[in-house]
Structures are given as structure tokens and as C-alpha cells.
Amino acid sequence: MYRALYAFRSAEPNAMAFAAGETFLVLERSSAHWWLAARARSGETGYVPPAYLHRLQVSVPSRHGHPGPRDRTPSQAHRADPGNGQISSRLEAGASNRQGV
């Protein structure tokens, strides 16, 4: 996702005019001077000058639907999931019961 830093107007037929602050999804980096983008709110597409855009940091939702830290390793993320570890806990409980028999 990208946010427009400045308003843009053009006489070019394929260029898309926009206001500062609008957000876009870049579909194709066609050249150094023009990118094909879709307006986030309406889906309207057109060419925009990349010099007018700033890349946004986007938080990736976790499996549970809320943003989570992106810098976790896969094993840290696995251990942080509340459902993980339940099977091993049951196996450990079963093993300790068998030892006492």
C-alpha cells in the first residue's frame, strides 16, 4: 500500500488524478516514471507518478484476525499460539500416569 504525499493532476489520458493522503495498491511498476495503481477506496485504476507516493508499513493480521508482531521467527509464532502445546501436555500427563502404575 502507498499513500499520496501530494495532490496530482495531469492532462495525460491514462494518468489518474488524486489528492494528497489517498491510498493506492500498486499493480505494476511499469517504468521509473509511471506505475499502474488501484485507488484503495474505489478500485479505480490508472497510472500514477511514484515520486508522489510513500510506501506504508502494513501490519499483517495473525490467524486470529488481529495484528501481530512481524519479527517473530516461525517457531516463536508457533509457541505463542494458545492452541499449540496442548497435545504434548496431554502426552506428558499420560506418561506420568503410566509411570505410577
Summary of the structure (lengths in Angstrom):
residues: 101
radius of gyration: 24.2
end to end distance: 60.8
largest distance: 85.4
contacts: 211
relative contact order: 0.15
helix: 24%
strand: 26%
